[in-house]
Structures are given as C-alpha cells and as structure tokens.
Amino acid sequence: MNTYAKKLMTYHTVHQLHRDGLSISRISKELVLDWRTVKKYLSMTESDYEQFLQNQSERKKDLEPYEGFVKTRLTKYPETSAAQMND
C-alpha cells in the first residue's frame, strides 16, 4: 500500500474513532499520533485533507541537491555516523 493510501486511511480512522465517541487524547494514544494532529484532522473535510496531502508532496526539499552526494558517501563509507555526515 502506498503512503498516500495509508495517510488517507489514518484520516478516516481518526474520524471513525471520533464518531464512536473516543476523545482526542484517546485517539492519539490508539493511533500513536500527536493530539494536535488528531485535532487538525478532525477539523478538516476530506477534500481539505486531500489538498493538504497534495501540498505536502509538492513542497520544495532543501536538501534535495545533496541527495546524490550523501548516497554516494554512504555507499562508499557505510560506517559513517550521522554526525560525521552532517559535518
């Protein structure tokens, strides 16, 4: 299953649990989500949520120009720590 479908299922699960009478904090514990995320999902309609997902997929990635460099270095030196790679 792709990530879009998983996120959409999570959105619908949040709404279903809320309709079943669970509180925001209980839903957040059940689904291992932050309570602010649950609250945000409950405030959105399905079309708002789909637009939100679309906007997320079109975001500019600041580190994208360095992706090839990092992959090459990690392939060449697999024992490199994250701190060393950051430096």
Secondary structure, DSSP 8 states (H G I E B T S, - for coil): --HHHHHHHHHHHHHHHHHTT--HHHHHHHHT--HHHHHHHHHS-HHHHHHHHHHHHT---TTGGGHHHHHHHHHH-TT--HHHHH-
